[in-house]
């Protein structure tokens, strides 16, 4: 309920706010006619709430109580605060919200209105067919008939049901307690008995989030709930592998998904649903009995740069969120509804990146008939920043994204790299904090290959994925440079059950030359791509299990690596945000390329005494002003060319290079990736380079 005062008509300061809201604005705002300090000294509850909201918005920034308050109106709401900052956004209750679909409403201080949730679901059921549900295009849905365990919330036990039934899925953080109750081969027998979860020996052990989800499912008139802790038999390893392969379908086919975004563990609960009330979620201000306003954001979300949601930093939760078509999210002591057509908070206001991370606000489905490298790049980029308790889970925690998006890509996705774009996909780069994924004992997890980003912990840079594959409309992928990539290596993969070796697909490049390096032309009409992209032939894709070891034959050149201070004149480049180090050859040292590394910078130009193995993985042509090392290849200029961006060999000069991978070898002859880089093609193909043909087993 809104904050109130015994007699609102006696508060002249509330009347000033109402008058300012109705007055014409000058220079984008209206002065209210009173200072922050004057509002602060009032006994009126609404005035005190307003001051509290402004102080909260300031987030510790000192405020001048002698400064007058101002009000600025927008199309659907208004902001009130100080010219110097700390503007508090609000909306008049009962008027249309920014979403246009729901009016702005007050909310109960302690309990969530289940009828409001039902209306969201009913609206989506009735108006969003073909988008959020009942999708006809087989490429835009995930089929697959199989039987799953579900919690029957009426009988309070586990039951086997076909996955086509109507069920709710739960997405939440498990938390650190490994001894929490779950389904095992031993407990399964008792959990399928009616009333199993109501027994005195079981119910106290059920995590509060799961108890509240069961209660909510029941209140919504639904019968079944899917929760991984109980609907996957945790010590049946064959069943776990099978269910992990079905995760995409489980969340994509849920009737709704409950996302428990509050807290770091499963005992936080869904506040405002079960036995535990929530704290007041919004600032609500009753300036008059008929002029009531509510904050456009929850109280806890108003404070900038504070991340309350551990949920949105967890790796496992990412794929669950991205695949669920309809989400009821619990966050900041309130709820929001997200589907492919609507984003709406409990108070009717549309939610934004201040309420949810920007990566979580996309309304589009990740499913597509076309191989969508742009969306997949966004998925990998976001996932690489997420946290895992056990690093060996990385592939499983991203597996639902791989299986769902890999259907449209010829050859599927091999350890996180799309096979049809494989030559270019190898050009991913590490962020500064990247290191190999390790287990609890500190051992590098060799089951996750070094040649894929999935084998490294930390954020990755995938800009070359888009630069090397500019087949999408520029409206979807802006700022592409003119890059033409030529595969020159035949990579092979090995299926582990038969040990048969087959080529990696790499089929995009059969058509990419048709583009001729020109990405500037606009696509007509409904053309989604700018060249004949190869398409997968069937929505049914049964991925095989492949070894993490690639085999191929290539050329190897040993080169020294130099370090140098980052210097804007000689070194820094807008397209390269990471530490870079030049590849050098001969004595005196001559720069012949660049490799991305993350050893500490030094203040002098230093050449490593030990040459490093560089193996060719592809070739590339690009504008001379795109690659920072190209300034050393201006043979007609003083090297390095200080005016390389504007000299007569700048943009018009086509820089030809060999994409290389810096590898190290172990005692068993296996190679492992250290980094990637580029070498001048003129050097690599010339007489100075001591090339060696090598058979590589890359782990």
Buried (B, 14 or more C-beta within 10 A) or exposed (E): EBBBBEEBEEBEBBBBBBBBBEEEEEEEBBBBBBBBBBBBEBEBBBBBBBBBBBBBBBEEEEBEEEBBBBBBBEEBBBBBBBEEEBBBBBBBBEEBBBBEBBBBBBBBBBEBBEEBBEEBBEBBBEEBEEBBBEBEEBBBBBEBEEEBBBBBBEBBBBBEBEBEEEBBBBBBBBBEEEEBBBBEEEBBEBBBEEEBBEBEEBEEEBBBBBBBBBBBBBBBEBBBBBBBBBBBBBEBEEBBEEBBBBBBBBBBBBBBBBBBBBBBBBBBBBBBBBEEBBEBBBBBBBBBEEBBBBBBBBBBBBBEEEEBBBBBBBBBBBBBBBBBBBBBBBBBBBBBBBBBBBBBBBBBBBBBEBBBBEBBBBEEBBBBBBBBBBBBBBBBBBBBBBEBBEBBBBBBBBBBBBBBBBBBBBBBBBBBBBBBBBBBBBBBBBBEEBEBBEEEEEEBBBBBBBBBBBBBBBBBBBBBBBBBBBBBBBEEBEEBBBBBBBBBBEBBBBEEEEEEEEEBBBBBBEBBEEBEBEBEEEBEEEEBBBBEBBBBEEBEBEBEEBBBBBBBEBBBBBBBBBBBEEEEEBBEBEEBEBBBBBBBBEEEBBBBBBBBBBEEEEEEEEBBEEBBBBBBBBBBBBBBBBBBBBBBBBEEBEBBBEEBEEBEBBBEBBBBBBBBBBBEEEEEEBBBBBBBBBBBBBBBBEEEBEBEEBEBBBB
